Amino acid sequence: MSSKRLTLLAAAVACLILAAPALRAADEPLPTLLENLKSPNETTQVQAISQLGERGENAAEAVAPLTELLQAKSAMVRAHAAWALGQIGAAAKPAVPALVALLKDSDQTVRRQVVRAVMHIKPGPQITVPLCVKLLEDADPGVRLRILAAIAEAGPQGVQGLIDALKDDRTGDDYWACLALREIGRPAAAAVPALTDKLQKDPRPEIRREAILALAAMDDAAAPAIDAIVAALRDQHTRTAATYALVRIGRIPAAAEPTIRANVKSDDKTLALTSLWALTRVHPEDKPLRAEVTEQLIHSLKDKDPLVRAAAAQALASLPPAPEITMPIWQKTLQDADETTVRYALDALATLGPAAVPRLVDALKHEKLRVKVIYVLGQIGPDAATATPALVKLIGDKDERVAREAVLALANIGPGAKAAVPALIAAVQQDGSPNVYPAAYALGRIGRDAASAEPVLTDLLENQDRKLALTSAWALVHIRPGHEVAAKTIPILMAGLQHEMPLVRQGAAQALGDLGPLARQAAPALKKATGDGDPAVREAADKALKQIAGS
């Protein structure tokens, strides 16, 4: 199984594991719910709206009355109505104009739910992008983040609208267009000429800086802007961004290197750090330089300025791996480091892969940082197998967050964590423990080496907690995908195709596909799922049908 498919399956099951308690079942008849939307009682209205939202695309009939409720006097009703329309998805496109009208609502929660709804409905970039650019001036950071995500999701289709916005220097749209293009990155390469023009001609330092950062996000596709970026090295407002961009693009002209070397001695610590980082990327074979730069960057993790610490951590994380040079420096730095230094060092340390694992295990002694350290070990994945004994000891930790992260880290390690199987089996058998679901999931990720868990997981297929039954079925498919397991798990996985959460439906479809021809009886349900309202579910169902057919 490819790592990409395993990641998708993991996301689906992890979503099921970590989700909040299931929403109240929407068991009222649809006509009753529609009638309750007209109630003068706000509580009755909100309850009806919530149940309709839980039905997702099956509540398409409610789009018109929910749209009317976007004009309700109550902000709570307006916010819930927007949320429900987003849950309904594509069928709620007729509600988009009314939703857009609420983007200037006086209530922050309403605005956030409206942006979320438009993102879920996906009316198309021709509507989304111009709208989003205009609304990026919203003072609410929560709305702003959702808008940037919506533009980035539109991808190349939204680029022309952003290029047009770059030409407007009166309303501030050009600033937000730069940020949005930066979010899209390389697929926005068509904007390189417009961004270059902005960099060369705009009198505002902040716009020139954002134009450079947008170009940097496009990597080598921004190569035509090299000369303009090199010129920006001489501008005190843009020289740090320009240095960063040259490294991202992958070309630092020889004529620019003396300027970068001079900037290493700058009183501007961020510029000095960025310049050091750039030099090591230009001369990766220069080991003395690499050692000197690494030592200075690690020392900067202790700086009082949080921006300097963040820049140092990012620079360290992006350096090419060279454990033989950097590990002795890390060991010396972290031996008696305070928690602040460790916190900023972890992300950078993780890039060293398996060579970093002993240091990360040592860092577990910092009790307040354990959750973060464990998470980083999980990010390293299979290469962190040597951390398995330390993680096993934390499965029963009194801090539930530590225990859960330890189990999920073992899941990411996969087969290399087979020594954890007995402890994970014990965790699965702890009724009421929040670790039951992630432990079952981890056993499935370990796979065939978790065969001793099969009896316990099989018993859980009959559990009244259908969430646990579905997680156990998924795990069994990955532990022993044979005839006997198929017979026991297929009905449960088929039921999973009806789950309210798209990621769970997607995971169920993929697990059925992994059973191949053994899951022939699920073909009708999968065929129905190819019409699912979520494109990822449709794709998974279609692929599963091909696997079942042996094609």
Secondary structure as GFF3:
##gff-version 3
##sequence-region A 1 551
A	DSSP	alpha_helix	3	18	.	.	.	ID=ss1
A	DSSP	alpha_helix	30	36	.	.	.	ID=ss2
A	DSSP	alpha_helix	42	54	.	.	.	ID=ss3
A	DSSP	three_ten_helix	56	62	.	.	.	ID=ss4
A	DSSP	alpha_helix	63	69	.	.	.	ID=ss5
A	DSSP	alpha_helix	75	88	.	.	.	ID=ss6
A	DSSP	three_ten_helix	89	95	.	.	.	ID=ss7
A	DSSP	alpha_helix	96	101	.	.	.	ID=ss8
A	DSSP	three_ten_helix	102	104	.	.	.	ID=ss9
A	DSSP	alpha_helix	108	121	.	.	.	ID=ss10
A	DSSP	alpha_helix	125	135	.	.	.	ID=ss11
A	DSSP	alpha_helix	141	154	.	.	.	ID=ss12
A	DSSP	three_ten_helix	155	158	.	.	.	ID=ss13
A	DSSP	alpha_helix	159	166	.	.	.	ID=ss14
A	DSSP	alpha_helix	173	184	.	.	.	ID=ss15
A	DSSP	three_ten_helix	186	191	.	.	.	ID=ss16
A	DSSP	alpha_helix	192	201	.	.	.	ID=ss17
A	DSSP	alpha_helix	205	216	.	.	.	ID=ss18
A	DSSP	three_ten_helix	219	225	.	.	.	ID=ss19
A	DSSP	alpha_helix	226	231	.	.	.	ID=ss20
A	DSSP	three_ten_helix	232	234	.	.	.	ID=ss21
A	DSSP	alpha_helix	239	249	.	.	.	ID=ss22
A	DSSP	three_ten_helix	254	256	.	.	.	ID=ss23
A	DSSP	alpha_helix	257	263	.	.	.	ID=ss24
A	DSSP	alpha_helix	269	282	.	.	.	ID=ss25
A	DSSP	alpha_helix	287	300	.	.	.	ID=ss26
A	DSSP	alpha_helix	306	318	.	.	.	ID=ss27
A	DSSP	alpha_helix	323	334	.	.	.	ID=ss28
A	DSSP	alpha_helix	339	350	.	.	.	ID=ss29
A	DSSP	three_ten_helix	353	356	.	.	.	ID=ss30
A	DSSP	alpha_helix	357	363	.	.	.	ID=ss31
A	DSSP	three_ten_helix	367	369	.	.	.	ID=ss32
A	DSSP	alpha_helix	370	380	.	.	.	ID=ss33
A	DSSP	three_ten_helix	381	387	.	.	.	ID=ss34
A	DSSP	alpha_helix	388	393	.	.	.	ID=ss35
A	DSSP	alpha_helix	400	413	.	.	.	ID=ss36
A	DSSP	three_ten_helix	414	420	.	.	.	ID=ss37
A	DSSP	alpha_helix	421	428	.	.	.	ID=ss38
A	DSSP	alpha_helix	436	446	.	.	.	ID=ss39
A	DSSP	three_ten_helix	447	453	.	.	.	ID=ss40
A	DSSP	alpha_helix	454	460	.	.	.	ID=ss41
A	DSSP	alpha_helix	466	479	.	.	.	ID=ss42
A	DSSP	alpha_helix	483	496	.	.	.	ID=ss43
A	DSSP	alpha_helix	502	514	.	.	.	ID=ss44
A	DSSP	three_ten_helix	516	522	.	.	.	ID=ss45
A	DSSP	alpha_helix	523	529	.	.	.	ID=ss46
A	DSSP	alpha_helix	535	549	.	.	.	ID=ss47
###
